[in-house]
Amino acid sequence: MTEPASLYAVYRLIPHLLPFSCLEARFMQQAFVALVLLAPMTAAMGVQVVNFRMAFFSDAISHSAFAGVALGLIFSLNPHWTMPIFGLLVGVGIMAVQRNSSLSSDTVIGVFFSAVIAFGLAAVSRDRSVARDLQRFLFGDILTIGDSGIIWLFLLFLALVAFQAWSYNRLLYIGISPALAKAHGVNVAAYQYVFAGLLSLVVMISVWATGVLLVTAMLIVPAAAARNLSRSAGAVFWWALLISLSSAVAGLLISAQEWARTATGATVILTACGWFIVSALWVTAFRRSSRIE
C-alpha cells in the first residue's frame, strides 16, 4: 500500500529535526508522528478530566477496550473499529445515566466499570484463543501503528482542536458549577455529551499507545504536574501540553536505546511521572521559602 505523499514528507523531515539513529526506521517515524498527535489531545482532555474529577470515568472507558476488541475478534470484525465504537457507546451511556439518575457519579461509573469488565471476560471465555490477542492491549504498542491509524488520529486531532477552541472556557465554567453555567445560557448537557464522546475516543486510541493499565496515567499525570507548576487555568493547559509532548518524545527515544529497551508506553508514563516529581519538589520548595519570608 502506497503511503500518502504528505506523510512521506513528514517522515523524511523527522530525522533532520531530531538526528537520532533510532528515528531513521519507518515504524519509529510513524510512532513519533502518532505520539505528537496524541500527546496534545491527552493533555487537553486530561486537564478537564482533573477539573471534572473524571479519572474513574476514563478508567472505565479504557477497560471497555477488552470487550470491544473481544467482540471484534469473535465476530471477525476489525478491532480498530469495534473498540472505539464500543468505548464511545459506553462513555455516552455513562453520561446519560449519570445525568438522569439520583445516584452519585462514582456509583454510576462503578456499575458500568463492573459491567464492561464482566462482559469482556465473558466474551473472552467463549474463545480461549482470543485471550492471547488481548494481551497486547494490556501494555499497548504504539510502534505497530500504521499510516491509516495516523490519518484517523489526525482527523480526531482536528475535531478535538475545534471543540477545545470553541468550548474550553465553557467547560471550565461547567467544571466549577453546572447549575451556574446553565443559568448563564450554557447548554450543559450538549457539552457534557460531546466531551464524554471525545474523551472516550481519545482514551480508546491511547490504549494502543500505553495499554489499558496505563491509559489513565497518560491523562492524569501531565495535568497533575501542570497544576503544581501553574497559578492560572490557562497556565495549567500550556504546562500540561509541554509536559505531555516532552514526555511522549523523550519516552519514545529512551525506549529505543540499547541500554533501555523498555516498552514505549510505560517509558512515556515514567517520564511524565518524573515531571510530576519535579513539580512536587518545586511546590514544596516554594512553600518553604514563602514561610521563611
Secondary structure, 3 states (H helix, E strand, C coil): CCCCHHHHHHHHHHHHHCCCHHHHCHHHHHHHHHHHHHHHHHHHHHHHHHHHCCHHHHHHHHHHHHHHHHHHHHCCCCHHHHHHHHHHHHHHHHHHHHHCCCCCHHHHHHHHHHHHHHHHHHHHHCCHHHHHHHHHHHHCCHHHCCHHHHHHHHHHHHHHHHHHHHHHHHHHHHHHCHHHHHHCCCCHHHHHHHHHHHHHHHHHHHHHHHCCCCHHHHHHHHHHHHHHHCCCHHHHHHHHHHHHHHHHHHHHHHHCCCCCCCCHHHHHHHHHHHHHHHHHHHHHHHHHHHHHC
